[in-house]
Each structure stands twice: as C-alpha cells, then as structure tokens.
Amino acid sequence: MQEEKKEELKVVLSPEEQKMVEDGEEMALFLATLNQMGFLAFLMAVGFVLVKVRAVPGDCASLLSKLENNVFVPALVMGTFMTRFTRDSIENLGQYLLVGLIVAVIGMLLASLLGRCFSRERYIRNIYTYGLAFSNFGFMGNAVVQVLFPEIFINYLVFTLPFWCGIYLWGVPFLLMPSQEKKTGIRDWLKPFANPMLAGMVFGAVIGVCGIPLPDFITKGIGTLGDCMSPVAMLLTGMTIAGIDLKKIFRNVPVYIASVVRLVMIPLAAIGVLMIFKLEYSLSLCVVCNLAMPLGLSPVVIPAAYGKDTSDAAGMVLISSLMSCITIPVIFWVFSVLIH
C-alpha cells in the first residue's frame, strides 16, 4: 500500500519534491510509533503503580493472564481471521508462513550460539537463549502492529505461527521447564497446540473462507473483547515488573547486553539481510515487527511456577521493555529509510 502511494507520487512530483514527501512519511511513521510506545509504556506504568500501592488483589496478575490468554487474544485473532482470511488471501499468506519458518529456525540456531556467551550455568544460559530466540511478538507485537499497520495484521499473525511452534516444541519444554518436567510422550508434545488462540484462528479462518454470516452482536462482542488485548497485556507486564527486585536488576550488566542484542543488533542485522534479498515490503515489515520487540513474560512466569530464580529473566523483561520505547521507533524509522 505504501509503495503504491509512492509510485503514484512519482508521476506528478519532481525528484526533490518526492524526496520531501518520503522524508515526511518516514518521520510520520517514527512519530506514530513513538506515540504508540508511549501509550503502551503508560499502561505498563499504571499496572506497576497499581501493584505497588496495593490497589489490586495479589492474584490480579494471574487472573489477567488467564483472561488474556483464554479470552482477549483468541478474540483478537478470531476477529481478524473472520474479516480478512478469504479465499483470495490464502495463496498470498503462504509466503508469510514460509519466511516466518525460515526466520524462526535461523533465530533459534543463532540464539543457541549466542546464549553460551552469557553464562556457564545451564539454567541461566537457557534463559538468555530463549530471550534472544523469541521476542514478545505476541502481546507487544500484536499491540504495535494492530495500531500502526492494521492492513498487514493478518499477515503478521500467519508469519508468527512458526515462532509459536518453536516456543511450544523447543523454547518452553527444553529451555524454561526443569528436566524432570519435560515432555515424554506424543500427547505431551501435542497438548500445547490445543490452546484458545489457535482455536480462535481455526474458527475465524473457517468463518472467513466460507463467508459464514454471524449475528451483529456476536461480531461486535468478539471485536470488543479483542480490543482489550493490548491494554490488558501492558497492565499485566507492569504488574509483573512490580514484583521485581529493581536494585538487583539494574546492577546486572548481562541483561543490558542481551537487551541491546535483542532490540538493536538483531533487527538491524535483519534489515541488512532484507536489503539484499528485497522481499515484498509488507513481508519485510512483518520480519522487522517480530524481531524488534522486547522480551516476553514466559521466561519469568514459567520458571517461577517451578520455584526457579527469575532475576535474570525479569531483568531482561524490565530493561528491554523500557529500552524498546525508544529502540522500536528508531528501528522502524531505519527500516522506512532503507527498505523501499
């Protein structure tokens, strides 16, 4: 869409005038991204304060997490697929799935190598490996793409499917769970795929492709529940951060290094590769949106359930979330300048 607009302008504008328009578009994207990150940071701060002043019950974060994963995210995904997953879009979405698979595999391999640089202790090394392999492409990524690039949101959801598979098949069972809790049978491996988000995707895809009409109150209800995903996700992030020992984290140098690698080096390297291979603009945008996000909450929530030390993971969540308010707008600006 952006490329089509640029091509139309080339017909009526001089090269100097066209460059001014393009510069304006790039700056507009930077400011829009900065504004969205400020909005998300504000919601995280609200969640943080609510916990610190004890304005919410102690189990509030657990409740919000269940609502997020079982209701709001599935509703968002289902609503998107209901309206945008059509027979005409199926063929085009295949390339997003393929490129997503390639990026996910490369990312997991590189993370396995880089993770060894952060600690000799296996558990800590696994935490850094997970953080470098998987960004917060779900909660944070969905919140950013849904607002800034709504026209490619369904493409982004399809692109991230291989990353979800990587989390279910490798990230959680091999990196975050204790060895005695690891999966042993086929049933254990398949169980994570029977989740509300994927169910919402399947139901939404069937409704979209078949053109099944739904009552207006159901459509509006699904849309409203999906709209809750972003604010609740950020409140949940802030509440999680509120339980962190801040003094200990701010003295932990490796979490800063890992955050810079996650937020700056990885997306910039990806942009360099995209300049060489010259993929379709929206496909390139999905790659960058995925890789530019901070660390998610899984490395904190899952090990904590088994009584593990989560200080390094919590540090990466906090530091990378704070840094991302600046790095994401900058990365998107660099992308808009270099990728045409």
C-alpha positions in Angstrom: 0.0 0.0 0.0 2.8 2.4 0.9 4.7 1.5 -2.2 1.6 2.1 -4.4 1.3 5.6 -2.9 4.9 6.4 -3.6 4.6 5.2 -7.2 1.6 7.5 -7.8 3.5 10.5 -6.4 6.4 9.8 -8.8 4.2 10.7 -11.7 3.4 14.2 -10.5 6.3 15.3 -8.4 9.9 16.2 -9.2 12.6 14.1 -7.6 13.3 16.8 -5.0 9.6 17.1 -4.1 9.2 13.4 -3.9 12.1 13.0 -1.5 10.5 15.6 0.8 7.2 13.6 0.7 9.1 10.3 1.5 11.0 12.0 4.3 7.7 13.2 5.7 6.2 9.7 5.6 9.3 8.3 7.4 9.1 10.9 10.1 5.3 10.4 10.4 5.9 6.7 11.0 8.6 7.5 13.6 6.3 9.8 15.5 3.4 7.4 15.3 5.5 4.6 16.6 6.9 6.8 19.4 3.4 7.8 20.4 2.2 4.2 20.4 5.2 3.1 22.5 4.5 6.0 24.9 0.9 4.8 25.2 2.0 1.2 26.0 4.6 2.4 28.4 1.9 4.5 30.2 -0.3 1.3 30.6 2.7 -0.6 32.0 3.3 2.2 34.5 -0.3 2.0 35.6 0.0 -1.7 36.2 3.2 -1.1 38.1 1.7 1.5 40.4 -1.5 -0.5 41.0 0.6 -3.3 42.5 3.0 -1.0 44.4 0.1 0.8 46.1 -1.7 -2.4 46.6 -4.8 -1.2 44.8 -5.4 -4.6 43.3 -5.5 -8.1 44.9 -2.4 -10.2 45.0 -3.7 -12.7 42.4 -4.8 -9.9 40.0 -1.9 -10.6 37.6 -2.7 -14.3 37.5 -6.3 -13.5 36.7 -5.4 -11.0 33.9 -3.0 -13.6 32.4 -5.8 -16.1 32.2 -8.2 -13.6 30.7 -5.5 -12.5 28.2 -4.6 -16.0 27.0 -8.1 -17.6 27.1 -10.3 -14.7 26.0 -8.8 -11.5 24.7 -6.0 -12.9 22.4 -8.3 -15.6 20.9 -11.0 -13.0 20.3 -8.5 -10.7 18.6 -7.1 -13.5 16.4 -10.6 -14.8 15.6 -12.0 -11.4 14.7 -9.0 -10.7 12.4 -9.3 -14.1 10.5 -13.1 -13.7 10.3 -12.8 -10.5 8.3 -9.5 -10.8 6.4 -8.9 -14.5 5.8 -10.6 -15.0 2.5 -10.2 -17.3 -0.5 -8.3 -14.6 -2.3 -5.8 -14.1 0.6 -4.9 -17.8 1.2 -2.4 -18.0 -1.6 -0.6 -14.8 -0.6 -0.4 -15.8 3.0 1.7 -19.0 2.2 4.8 -17.0 1.7 4.5 -15.3 5.1 4.3 -18.7 6.7 7.4 -19.9 4.8 9.5 -16.9 5.5 8.4 -17.0 9.2 9.6 -20.5 9.4 13.0 -19.6 7.9 13.4 -16.7 10.2 12.4 -18.7 13.3 14.8 -21.5 12.6 17.7 -19.2 11.9 16.9 -17.2 15.1 16.8 -20.3 17.3 20.1 -21.5 15.9 21.8 -18.2 16.4 20.3 -17.8 19.9 21.7 -21.2 20.9 25.2 -20.0 20.0 24.9 -16.5 21.5 23.3 -17.8 24.7 26.5 -19.6 25.6 28.3 -16.2 25.9 26.2 -15.1 28.9 26.6 -17.8 31.5 28.2 -21.2 32.1 25.3 -22.2 34.3 22.9 -24.1 32.1 19.7 -22.7 33.5 20.8 -19.0 33.2 22.2 -19.8 29.7 18.8 -21.2 28.7 17.0 -18.0 29.8 19.2 -15.8 27.7 18.9 -18.3 24.8 15.1 -18.1 25.0 15.2 -14.3 25.2 17.3 -14.0 22.1 15.3 -16.5 20.1 11.8 -15.3 20.9 10.8 -11.6 21.3 7.4 -10.5 22.7 5.9 -10.8 19.3 2.6 -11.8 20.7 1.4 -9.3 23.3 3.7 -6.4 22.4 3.9 -7.2 18.7 0.2 -7.6 18.3 -0.4 -4.3 20.1 2.1 -2.4 17.8 1.1 -3.9 14.5 -2.6 -3.7 15.1 -2.4 0.0 15.6 0.4 1.1 13.2 0.0 -1.4 10.4 -3.6 -2.8 10.6 -3.6 -3.7 6.9 -0.9 -6.4 7.4 -2.1 -7.6 10.8 -3.4 -11.0 9.5 -0.1 -11.4 7.5 1.7 -10.8 10.8 -0.3 -13.4 12.6 0.4 -16.0 10.0 4.1 -15.0 9.9 4.4 -15.6 13.7 2.9 -19.1 13.6 6.3 -20.8 13.3 7.6 -18.9 16.3 4.7 -20.2 18.4 5.6 -23.7 17.2 9.2 -23.0 18.2 8.1 -21.9 21.7 5.8 -25.0 22.2 8.2 -27.5 20.8 11.6 -26.2 22.0 11.5 -22.9 23.9 9.3 -23.9 26.9 10.0 -27.7 27.2 13.8 -27.5 26.7 14.7 -24.1 27.9 12.3 -23.0 30.6 11.0 -26.2 32.2 13.0 -28.3 34.7 14.4 -31.5 33.2 12.0 -33.7 35.3 9.0 -31.8 33.9 9.9 -32.2 30.3 7.6 -33.8 27.8 7.9 -37.5 27.3 5.1 -38.7 25.0 3.3 -37.6 21.8 0.4 -36.4 23.9 2.6 -34.1 25.9 4.0 -32.6 22.7 0.6 -32.0 21.1 -1.1 -30.7 24.2 0.2 -27.1 23.9 -1.3 -26.8 20.4 -4.8 -27.3 21.8 -5.0 -23.7 23.1 -7.6 -21.0 22.7 -5.5 -18.8 20.4 -5.1 -21.4 17.8 -8.7 -22.5 18.2 -9.8 -18.9 17.6 -7.6 -18.8 14.5 -9.1 -22.0 13.1 -12.7 -20.9 13.8 -12.0 -17.5 12.4 -10.4 -18.9 9.2 -13.4 -21.2 8.6 -15.9 -18.4 9.0 -13.8 -16.1 6.8 -13.2 -18.5 4.0 -16.8 -19.9 4.0 -18.3 -16.5 4.4 -20.5 -17.7 7.3 -22.7 -14.8 8.5 -22.8 -14.1 12.2 -25.3 -12.0 14.2 -24.1 -8.5 14.6 -24.0 -8.7 18.4 -21.5 -11.7 18.2 -19.3 -9.9 15.7 -19.3 -6.7 17.9 -18.7 -8.8 21.0 -15.7 -10.6 19.5 -14.3 -7.2 18.3 -14.7 -5.6 21.7 -13.0 -8.5 23.5 -10.1 -8.3 21.0 -9.7 -4.6 21.7 -9.0 -5.4 25.3 -5.9 -7.4 24.4 -3.4 -4.6 24.1 -4.2 -2.6 27.3 -4.6 -5.7 29.5 -1.2 -7.1 28.1 0.6 -3.9 29.1 -1.1 -3.8 32.5 0.0 -7.4 33.1 3.6 -6.5 32.1 3.6 -3.6 34.5 2.3 -5.8 37.3 4.9 -8.4 36.7 7.7 -5.8 36.7 6.4 -4.5 40.0 7.3 -7.8 41.7 11.0 -7.5 40.6 13.9 -6.5 42.8 14.9 -3.4 40.9 18.2 -2.8 42.7 19.4 -6.2 41.8 18.4 -5.9 38.2 19.9 -2.5 37.5 23.3 -3.9 38.6 23.1 -6.9 36.3 25.2 -6.0 33.3 24.4 -9.0 31.1 20.7 -8.1 30.9 21.7 -4.8 29.3 23.9 -6.6 26.8 21.2 -9.1 26.0 18.6 -6.3 25.6 20.8 -4.4 23.2 21.4 -7.6 21.1 17.6 -8.3 21.2 16.4 -4.8 20.4 19.1 -3.3 18.2 21.6 -5.8 16.8 19.1 -8.5 15.7 16.6 -6.2 13.9 19.4 -4.1 12.3 21.0 -7.3 11.0 17.7 -8.4 9.7 17.2 -5.1 7.8 20.6 -5.6 6.3 19.6 -9.0 5.0 16.3 -7.7 3.7 18.1 -5.0 1.7 20.0 -7.8 -0.1 17.0 -10.2 -0.7 14.5 -7.4 -1.4 11.4 -9.2 -0.2 7.9 -7.7 -0.6 7.5 -4.6 1.6 4.8 -5.9 3.8 6.6 -9.2 4.3 9.8 -7.3 5.3 7.8 -5.3 7.7 6.5 -8.4 9.4 10.1 -9.6 9.9 11.1 -6.4 11.5 8.0 -6.0 13.6 8.6 -9.5 15.0 12.3 -9.1 15.7 12.2 -5.6 17.1 10.0 -6.4 20.1 11.4 -6.8 23.7 11.5 -10.0 25.8 8.2 -11.5 26.8 6.9 -12.7 30.1 7.3 -16.5 29.6 10.9 -16.8 31.0 9.6 -15.1 34.2 6.2 -16.8 34.6 7.1 -20.4 33.7 10.3 -20.9 35.8 8.7 -19.1 38.7 6.0 -21.8 38.8 8.7 -24.3 39.5 10.5 -22.2 42.1 13.4 -21.2 39.9 15.3 -17.9 40.3 13.9 -15.5 37.7 16.1 -12.4 38.4 17.9 -12.6 35.0 14.7 -13.1 33.1 12.9 -10.4 35.0 15.8 -8.1 34.3 15.6 -8.7 30.6 11.8 -8.0 30.7 12.2 -4.7 32.5 15.3 -3.4 30.7 14.2 -4.5 27.3 10.7 -3.1 27.8 12.0 0.3 28.9 14.5 0.4 26.1 12.0 -0.6 23.5 10.1 2.6 23.9 13.0 4.3 22.1 14.5 1.4 20.0 11.3 0.3 18.3 10.5 3.8 16.8 14.2 4.1 15.7 14.2 0.7 14.2 11.0 1.4 12.2 12.5 4.7 11.1 15.7 3.0 9.8 13.5 0.4 8.1 11.4 3.0 6.4 14.5 4.8 5.1 16.4 1.7 3.9 13.7 -0.6 2.7 11.8 0.6 -0.4 
